[in-house]
């Protein structure tokens, strides 16, 4: 029998192991029965309302000296997704290159605005399992929710730090979904009392329905009258907002457009709230606060008709913008008089919508970065600031 040296035996054994290992690595589809039927493709769509940023935490640009809980814009970010999916100790966080630890590293595999042309995205969603990252043999895949974050981040420009274009759709979604829930700040509720109080010609009681809610915090019961006819209420609201804009554009020339409709007592007996269904509603509410266009005391009496109006003639004479209503850590000054309010409960966050601290921070980031919100409603008529932190007194200035 022919003898084989120990060296040759060891060599043949190592070659065999190498070939076997290589075969297993190169035949992932054949050798891993677990992947049968696995579909890694992204089934979602572009969703701009999903806030997506590179870093998990971004600080509000005008944060307090010691940032409060409402200053931290903390949402799961790209860096966390990549770290957990790719930078494990046995992969790109260990012996395998490239490293994906920084924004610059990751951007080498991203084409801003184009997920389909970005290697990072393709690797996460390809069904060519020999190119899939993380490898399907690791037994893990990027979660659907994480894929959505990556997709929207790339689609929106793959920026290192978010801007108004990132904040706006997410903030509007939080406000509209949180504040219109429970039939509060929606079109039906905004127009219901007007219909029941005969402020809208041609409408009768039968055109409205009554909806009642009980506050979880105070136990107070509110009755909301809702206008059921969608076409009518949309038309009415448009006419109302057009009248408000025209009146405040020139209160003397357009005096006849002073809106008579009101959101609160004494004209309306039931609870009524202005609509916050979409971006236009929210911008309208910021520019012409509810407290200005629905004062509880008579603001003007027409000398000829003697009709009493509960609408102020100066739209800057108020303190009821969305930021004050969601963030209990700040106070606001009247832009016209400069007088600061002395308390703030952040009612829309604490009582109504249950908005979370990181969502409040996001709303503030949007508010102070959106060019469609006039500076006068951010920093006042003189630019010296109309918002300040309650605890430290730090004033937000441009």
URNOR-V301671 format. One record per residue. N is the residue number from 0. RES is the residue in one letter. OMEGA is omega in whole degrees, -180 to 180 (999 if undefined). D_FIRST is the distance of its C-alpha to the first C-alpha in Angstrom with 2 decimals. Layout:
n->[N;N]
res->[RES;RES]
omega->[OMEGA;OMEGA]
d_first->[D_FIRST;D_FIRST]
This chain:
n->[0;1;2;3;4;5;6;7;8;9;10;11;12;13;14;15;16;17;18;19;20;21;22;23;24;25;26;27;28;29;30;31;32;33;34;35;36;37;38;39;40;41;42;43;44;45;46;47;48;49;50;51;52;53;54;55;56;57;58;59;60;61;62;63;64;65;66;67;68;69;70;71;72;73;74;75;76;77;78;79;80;81;82;83;84;85;86;87;88;89;90;91;92;93;94;95;96;97;98;99;100;101;102;103;104;105;106;107;108;109;110;111;112;113;114;115;116;117;118;119;120;121;122;123;124;125;126;127;128;129;130;131;132;133;134;135;136;137;138;139;140;141;142;143;144;145;146;147;148;149;150;151;152;153;154;155;156;157;158;159;160;161;162;163;164;165;166;167;168;169;170;171;172;173;174;175;176;177;178;179;180;181;182;183;184;185;186;187;188;189;190;191;192;193;194;195;196;197;198;199;200;201;202;203;204;205;206;207;208;209;210;211;212;213;214;215;216;217;218;219;220;221;222;223;224;225;226;227;228;229;230;231;232;233;234;235;236;237;238;239;240;241;242;243;244;245;246;247;248;249;250;251;252;253;254;255;256;257;258;259;260;261;262;263;264;265;266;267;268;269;270;271;272;273;274;275;276;277;278;279;280;281;282;283;284;285;286;287;288;289;290;291;292;293;294;295;296;297;298;299;300;301;302;303;304;305;306;307;308;309;310;311;312;313;314;315;316;317;318;319;320;321;322;323;324;325;326;327;328;329;330;331;332;333;334;335;336;337;338;339;340;341;342;343;344;345;346;347;348;349;350;351;352;353;354;355;356;357;358;359;360;361;362;363;364;365;366;367;368;369;370;371;372;373;374;375;376;377;378;379;380;381;382;383;384;385;386;387;388;389;390;391;392;393;394;395;396;397]
res->[X;X;X;X;X;X;X;X;X;X;X;X;X;X;X;X;X;X;X;X;X;X;X;X;X;X;X;X;X;X;X;X;X;X;X;X;X;X;X;X;X;X;X;X;X;X;X;X;X;X;X;X;X;X;X;X;X;X;X;X;X;X;X;X;X;X;X;X;X;X;X;X;X;X;X;X;X;X;X;X;X;X;X;X;X;X;X;X;X;X;X;X;X;X;X;X;X;X;X;X;X;X;X;X;X;X;X;X;X;X;X;X;X;X;X;X;X;X;X;X;X;X;X;X;X;X;X;X;X;X;X;X;X;X;X;X;X;X;X;X;X;X;X;X;X;X;X;X;X;X;X;X;X;X;X;X;X;X;X;X;X;X;X;X;X;X;X;X;X;X;X;X;X;X;X;X;X;X;X;X;X;X;X;X;X;X;X;X;X;X;X;X;X;X;X;X;X;X;X;X;X;X;X;X;X;X;X;X;X;X;X;X;X;X;X;X;X;X;X;X;X;X;X;X;X;X;X;X;X;X;X;X;X;X;X;X;X;X;X;X;X;X;X;X;X;X;X;X;X;X;X;X;X;X;X;X;X;X;X;X;X;X;X;X;X;X;X;X;X;X;X;X;X;X;X;X;X;X;X;X;X;X;X;X;X;X;X;X;X;X;X;X;X;X;X;X;X;X;X;X;X;X;X;X;X;X;X;X;X;X;X;X;X;X;X;X;X;X;X;X;X;X;X;X;X;X;X;X;X;X;X;X;X;X;X;X;X;X;X;X;X;X;X;X;X;X;X;X;X;X;X;X;X;X;X;X;X;X;X;X;X;X;X;X;X;X;X;X;X;X;X;X;X;X;X;X;X;X;X;X;X;X;X;X;X;X;X;X;X;X;X;X;X;X;X;X;X;X]
omega->[-177;-180;177;-177;179;179;-180;180;179;180;180;180;-180;178;-180;178;-179;-179;-179;180;180;-179;-179;-178;-175;180;-178;-176;-176;-170;-177;-176;-178;-174;180;179;-180;178;-176;-177;-178;-178;-177;179;175;-178;-176;179;176;-179;-178;178;-178;-179;179;-179;173;-177;175;-172;-179;-177;178;180;168;-173;178;180;-180;180;-175;-180;-172;176;179;-174;-178;-178;178;-179;-178;180;-178;-176;-171;-173;176;-174;180;-179;-174;174;-179;-173;-173;175;4;172;-178;-174;-173;177;-179;179;-175;-178;176;-177;-178;171;-176;179;-174;179;-176;-180;-178;-178;178;-178;-179;-180;-178;-172;-177;174;168;-170;176;-180;-175;174;-4;-178;-178;178;178;179;-180;175;178;-178;-179;-180;179;176;179;178;-180;-178;-177;177;179;-178;-177;173;177;-179;177;178;-177;176;-176;-179;176;-177;-169;-175;180;180;179;179;179;-179;-175;-179;-178;-173;177;177;-178;177;-178;-174;179;-175;-177;-179;-178;-176;-175;-179;178;-180;-177;-178;178;176;178;-177;175;180;-178;-178;-177;-180;-178;176;-179;177;-176;178;179;-180;179;-177;-176;-177;-179;-179;178;177;-179;176;-175;177;-172;-174;-175;-178;-179;-176;177;178;-178;-180;179;180;179;-178;177;180;180;-179;-178;-179;-177;175;177;-173;179;-179;-177;-177;-177;-180;177;-175;179;-178;-178;-179;-173;-179;5;-179;-179;-179;-178;179;178;180;180;-177;175;-174;-175;-176;-179;177;-176;178;177;-178;178;-178;-178;-173;-179;-179;178;-176;177;-178;-179;177;180;-178;-177;175;-179;-176;-178;-176;-176;177;-179;179;179;-177;179;-179;-179;-175;177;-178;-178;179;-176;-178;-172;-178;180;-175;178;-174;-178;-176;-177;175;-177;174;175;-177;-176;-175;-178;-179;-179;171;-175;179;180;-179;-175;-170;-176;178;-174;-173;-171;-171;-177;-178;-175;-179;-180;177;175;178;179;179;178;180;177;-175;-175;179;-176;-179;180;173;-175;179;-179;179;174;-172;178;-176;-179;-180;-177;176;176;175;176;178;-176;-173;-175;-177;179;-179;178;178;-175;999]
d_first->[0.00;3.78;6.37;9.61;12.87;15.40;17.89;15.98;15.41;19.13;20.14;18.47;20.10;23.46;23.46;22.85;25.68;27.91;27.50;28.13;31.12;32.53;32.28;34.16;36.79;37.35;37.65;40.26;42.11;39.21;37.54;40.71;42.44;45.23;46.70;47.39;51.07;51.56;54.42;54.95;57.86;61.23;63.70;66.65;69.37;71.06;73.18;75.37;76.75;73.41;73.78;70.67;70.39;67.67;68.48;68.93;72.10;74.88;78.12;81.46;82.95;86.17;84.66;86.74;86.57;84.28;82.73;83.67;81.51;83.01;81.94;78.16;76.80;73.59;71.46;67.71;66.77;64.08;62.74;62.06;60.42;58.08;57.33;56.40;54.48;52.76;53.09;50.86;48.77;45.51;47.12;50.01;51.31;48.04;45.22;46.06;48.65;51.39;53.37;56.18;58.44;61.66;64.01;63.10;59.36;59.91;62.42;59.76;58.54;61.98;64.51;67.84;69.60;66.65;63.98;62.25;61.71;60.50;56.77;57.37;58.95;56.56;53.55;55.25;56.11;53.54;51.64;48.85;46.70;44.42;47.55;49.21;50.37;49.93;46.49;46.58;43.34;45.48;47.24;50.65;53.12;56.38;59.20;61.68;64.53;62.67;61.92;65.66;66.46;64.10;65.40;69.04;68.55;67.01;69.57;72.42;71.38;68.65;71.07;70.25;73.56;75.43;78.90;81.71;79.73;77.10;79.64;82.19;80.45;78.85;82.15;84.16;81.72;82.04;85.83;86.31;83.89;85.01;88.73;89.32;87.51;89.87;92.34;93.64;93.61;93.38;95.71;96.79;97.98;99.56;101.81;102.43;105.30;106.89;107.04;108.37;110.99;112.33;111.25;109.54;112.11;111.33;108.86;109.68;108.32;106.28;104.23;102.76;100.74;100.73;97.53;97.67;95.26;95.27;94.09;91.25;92.59;96.36;96.81;99.28;99.64;99.94;101.03;99.86;101.61;99.36;100.36;98.32;98.98;96.18;98.01;101.20;99.68;97.64;100.77;102.85;100.44;100.21;104.00;104.25;101.79;103.48;106.83;105.59;104.08;107.26;109.55;107.75;107.47;111.27;113.02;116.48;115.99;113.90;115.83;116.03;112.25;112.22;110.08;111.97;108.92;107.63;104.59;106.40;109.69;112.57;112.12;108.99;109.04;105.33;102.31;101.24;98.59;97.97;94.99;91.69;89.69;88.50;88.59;92.11;93.43;91.97;93.28;96.64;96.72;95.94;98.60;101.23;100.54;101.61;103.99;105.85;106.11;106.75;108.97;110.41;113.88;116.12;115.24;117.77;120.75;121.84;125.50;126.45;124.52;124.29;120.75;118.69;115.24;112.55;110.63;110.92;111.95;109.54;105.85;104.93;107.02;104.29;101.31;99.09;96.06;92.62;91.16;93.80;93.29;89.54;89.22;91.10;90.33;92.71;96.43;98.27;101.55;103.87;103.40;107.13;108.64;105.90;106.34;103.14;102.39;102.18;99.49;96.58;94.56;92.12;93.16;91.06;87.89;88.95;90.93;90.20;86.84;84.83;83.44;80.78;81.08;78.35;80.10;83.43;81.89;80.60;84.05;85.67;83.19;84.08;87.80;88.08;85.83;87.20;89.63;91.43;92.75;95.74;95.77;99.00;97.08;94.49;96.61;100.24;103.06;102.99;99.24;99.64;97.60;98.37;95.33;94.63;92.43;94.37;92.86;92.86;95.46;93.23;94.70;92.48;93.64;92.27]
